[in-house]
Amino acid sequence: MSIFERFNEETREFFQNIMDKEPLNYLEASGLYGVIAQGRYNVSVLETLYNHAQNAELKHLIKQAQDSLTKSLINRSEDLLQESGGKIPSVTFPRRTLHKAPLEIHPDARLTDAEVAIAIGSIAKASQLAMLAALHQSYQVEVALMYRTLLNDGLDWDYRLLQLMLKNGWLPKLHKVVN
């Protein structure tokens, strides 16, 4: 983030804190509720995919997606929803142990690293589209800034995943349409 962007962000936050803060509107509250519920499910899926992955770099990216992106978004969304008097989703999923060493999963039941990478890329794409839609429905500066920051972080993470996929030949080959 540049110095100018940081200054703009701090200035917006300062003025928002001075003015009366309105409660979240229905779209913002329902968006946060959905982000929390889906995020909790995504953490569960990421834990499972982590345990299927063999590649150490891929495991590292999955751990980053889980901790720095997904859990961070869930925690911040819960805070914003509670501050406005909203109800937090009660849906929870069991925690899984993250195994650094490869697990003994029969090859017919194990996802390959390419399949894991494509799966987490698809989850990331869907999550980013949902965050972009929620960002466009946000009126509260604090909510919009949260989405914008995490969306930027997610796009940076996507780039690292794409580079790993290119390096390892995990991208599917798509035939071009010829007229």
MOVEN-V658321 format. One record per pair of residues at least 12 apart in sequence whose ideal C-beta (glycine too) atoms are under 10 Angstrom apart, sorted by the first residue. I is the first residue (numbers start at 1). J is the second residue. D is the distance in Angstrom with one decimal. If there is no record, write none. Layout:
BEGIN
i: <I/I>
j: <J/J>
d: <D/D>
END
This chain:
BEGIN
i: <1/1/9/9/9/9/12/12/12/12/13/13/13/15/16/16/16/16/17/17/19/21/21/21/21/21/22/22/22/23/23/23/23/23/24/24/24/24/24/24/24/24/24/24/24/25/25/25/25/25/25/26/27/27/27/27/27/27/28/28/28/28/28/28/28/28/28/28/28/29/29/29/29/29/29/29/30/30/30/30/31/31/31/31/31/31/31/31/31/31/31/31/32/32/32/32/32/32/32/32/32/32/32/32/32/32/32/32/32/32/33/33/33/33/33/33/33/34/34/34/34/34/35/35/35/35/35/35/35/35/35/35/35/35/35/35/35/35/36/36/36/36/36/36/36/36/36/36/36/36/37/37/37/37/37/37/37/38/38/38/38/38/38/38/38/38/39/39/39/39/39/39/39/39/39/39/39/39/40/40/40/40/40/40/40/41/41/41/41/41/42/42/42/42/42/42/42/42/42/42/42/42/42/43/43/43/43/43/43/43/43/43/44/44/44/44/44/44/45/45/45/45/45/45/45/46/46/46/46/46/46/46/46/46/46/46/46/46/46/47/47/47/47/47/47/47/47/47/47/48/48/48/48/48/48/49/49/49/49/49/49/49/49/49/49/50/50/50/50/50/50/50/50/50/50/50/51/51/51/51/51/51/51/51/51/51/51/52/52/52/52/52/52/52/52/52/52/52/52/53/53/53/53/53/53/53/53/53/53/53/54/54/54/54/54/54/54/55/55/55/55/55/55/55/55/55/56/57/57/57/57/57/57/57/58/58/58/58/58/58/58/58/58/58/59/59/59/59/59/59/60/60/61/61/61/61/61/61/61/61/61/61/62/62/62/62/62/62/63/63/64/64/64/64/65/65/65/65/65/65/65/65/65/66/66/68/68/68/68/69/69/69/69/69/69/69/69/69/70/70/70/70/70/72/72/72/72/73/73/73/73/73/73/73/73/73/74/74/76/76/76/76/76/76/77/77/77/77/77/77/79/79/80/80/80/80/81/83/84/84/112/113/113/113/113/114/114/114/114/114/114/115/116/117/117/117/117/117/117/117/118/118/118/118/118/120/120/120/121/121/121/121/121/121/124/124/124/124/124/125/125/127/127/127/128/128/128/128/128/128/128/129/130/131/131/131/131/131/131/132/132/132/133/134/134/134/135/135/135/135>
j: <149/152/141/145/148/149/141/142/144/145/141/142/145/141/140/141/142/145/141/142/141/83/84/140/141/142/84/139/140/83/84/85/86/140/80/81/83/84/85/86/138/139/140/142/143/84/137/138/139/140/143/137/133/134/136/137/138/139/80/81/84/86/134/137/138/139/140/143/144/80/81/84/85/86/87/143/81/86/134/137/77/81/130/131/133/134/135/136/137/138/143/147/73/74/76/77/78/79/80/81/82/84/86/88/89/134/138/143/146/147/77/78/81/86/87/88/89/77/89/130/133/134/70/73/74/76/77/78/80/81/89/127/130/131/134/146/147/150/73/74/75/76/77/78/80/81/86/88/89/91/74/77/88/89/90/91/92/70/73/74/89/91/123/126/127/130/69/70/71/72/73/74/75/77/78/89/127/130/70/71/74/89/91/92/93/70/91/92/93/123/65/66/69/70/71/73/74/93/120/123/124/126/127/65/66/67/70/71/74/93/95/96/66/92/93/94/95/96/66/70/93/96/119/120/123/62/63/65/66/67/69/70/71/96/98/116/119/120/123/62/63/66/93/94/95/96/97/98/99/62/96/98/111/116/119/62/65/66/111/115/116/117/119/120/123/62/63/65/66/96/97/98/99/100/116/120/96/97/98/99/100/102/103/105/110/111/116/99/102/103/105/109/110/111/112/113/115/116/119/99/102/103/110/111/112/113/115/116/117/120/102/103/110/111/112/113/116/102/112/113/114/116/117/164/168/170/100/113/160/161/163/164/167/168/113/114/116/117/120/161/164/165/168/170/98/99/100/102/113/116/160/164/116/117/120/124/157/158/160/161/163/164/98/116/117/119/120/161/98/100/153/157/160/161/120/123/124/127/154/157/158/160/161/98/120/150/153/154/157/124/127/128/150/151/153/154/156/157/123/124/127/150/154/146/149/150/153/127/131/146/147/149/150/151/153/154/88/89/142/143/146/147/149/150/89/134/143/146/147/150/142/146/140/142/143/146/143/142/140/143/170/164/165/168/170/165/168/169/170/171/172/170/170/161/162/164/165/168/170/171/161/165/170/171/172/157/158/161/158/161/162/165/170/171/154/155/157/158/161/154/158/150/151/154/147/150/151/154/155/157/158/151/147/146/147/148/150/151/154/147/148/151/147/146/147/151/147/148/150/151>
d: <8.3/8.4/9.1/6.3/9.2/8.6/5.1/8.8/9.2/7.2/7.1/7.2/7.6/8.3/7.9/4.8/6.5/9.3/9.7/9.1/9.9/8.7/8.9/7.7/9.5/8.3/9.0/7.7/7.3/8.9/4.7/6.7/8.7/8.9/7.2/7.3/8.5/4.2/8.6/6.6/8.8/8.5/6.3/9.8/7.0/9.5/8.2/8.6/6.0/8.1/9.7/9.5/9.7/8.2/9.5/4.2/7.9/8.5/8.3/9.0/8.1/9.1/7.7/6.6/5.5/6.7/6.1/5.5/9.1/8.9/6.4/6.5/8.9/4.8/9.0/9.6/9.8/8.9/9.2/9.0/8.6/9.6/8.2/8.9/7.7/3.9/8.9/9.9/6.0/7.4/8.2/8.7/9.7/9.9/9.1/4.5/8.0/9.6/5.9/4.6/9.7/8.6/6.9/9.3/9.6/7.7/9.5/7.3/9.3/9.8/8.3/9.8/6.6/6.8/7.5/7.9/5.9/9.2/8.4/7.3/10.0/7.9/9.8/6.3/7.4/9.3/4.8/9.4/9.8/9.1/9.6/8.6/7.1/7.4/6.6/9.7/8.8/9.6/8.5/5.5/9.2/9.9/5.1/5.9/9.9/7.1/9.7/6.5/5.2/8.5/9.3/9.9/9.4/4.3/9.2/5.2/9.8/9.4/9.8/9.3/9.3/9.5/9.6/8.7/7.4/7.1/9.2/5.3/7.7/9.5/5.7/4.2/9.3/7.3/9.5/9.5/8.0/9.9/8.8/9.4/6.4/7.3/6.1/6.4/5.9/9.8/7.6/9.7/6.2/9.7/8.4/8.2/9.3/5.3/9.6/9.3/8.9/9.6/9.4/5.9/9.3/9.1/6.7/9.4/5.8/9.3/5.5/6.4/7.5/7.2/8.5/9.3/9.8/9.1/3.9/7.3/8.1/7.2/9.6/9.7/8.8/10.0/7.9/8.5/6.7/5.6/8.4/6.0/4.5/9.5/9.6/6.7/9.7/9.4/9.3/10.0/9.5/6.9/7.5/8.6/9.7/7.0/8.8/9.1/7.2/4.0/8.2/6.2/9.9/9.9/6.4/10.0/9.1/9.5/9.6/6.0/9.3/9.5/7.1/9.1/5.0/9.1/5.9/5.9/8.5/4.5/6.6/9.3/7.3/8.2/9.8/5.3/7.9/9.3/8.4/9.3/6.8/8.0/6.8/5.3/9.8/8.8/5.6/8.2/9.6/9.8/9.7/10.0/9.0/7.8/6.9/9.2/5.8/4.4/8.4/8.4/8.1/5.4/9.0/10.0/8.4/10.0/9.7/8.0/9.3/5.8/9.7/4.8/8.2/9.0/5.3/9.6/8.5/9.7/8.1/5.4/8.5/9.8/9.9/4.7/9.6/8.4/8.4/7.8/7.0/9.1/8.5/9.5/8.9/9.6/9.6/5.5/8.5/8.5/5.6/9.6/6.3/6.1/8.3/8.3/6.4/9.0/8.3/8.8/8.2/9.4/7.2/9.6/9.5/9.3/9.4/9.4/9.9/8.3/7.5/10.0/7.1/9.8/6.2/5.6/10.0/6.6/8.7/7.6/9.2/9.9/6.1/9.3/7.2/9.9/9.5/6.3/8.3/9.6/6.4/8.1/6.9/9.2/8.3/6.2/9.6/10.0/8.3/8.5/9.7/9.3/7.0/9.6/7.8/8.2/8.1/9.8/6.5/9.9/6.2/5.7/9.8/6.2/9.1/9.7/7.8/9.3/9.4/9.4/9.5/7.0/8.5/8.4/7.8/7.7/8.6/9.8/5.2/9.8/9.4/8.9/10.0/9.9/9.3/9.3/5.3/9.6/9.3/7.9/9.9/9.4/8.7/7.5/9.4/9.6/9.8/9.4/7.9/6.8/5.9/7.1/9.7/9.0/8.6/9.4/8.3/9.3/9.3/7.0/6.5/7.6/7.5/8.0/3.8/8.1/8.1/8.6/8.9/6.5/9.2/6.9/5.2/8.0/5.0/8.6/9.8/8.0/7.3/8.3/7.3/9.6/9.7/6.9/7.1/5.8/7.7/7.5/9.5/9.4/6.2/9.0/7.0/5.6/7.2/9.5/7.8/9.3/9.3/6.9/9.9/9.1/6.0/5.2/7.0/9.7/7.6/9.9/9.7/9.2/5.1/8.8/6.5/5.1/7.3/7.8/9.5/6.4/9.5/9.6/5.7/9.5/4.0/6.2/9.5/6.7>
END
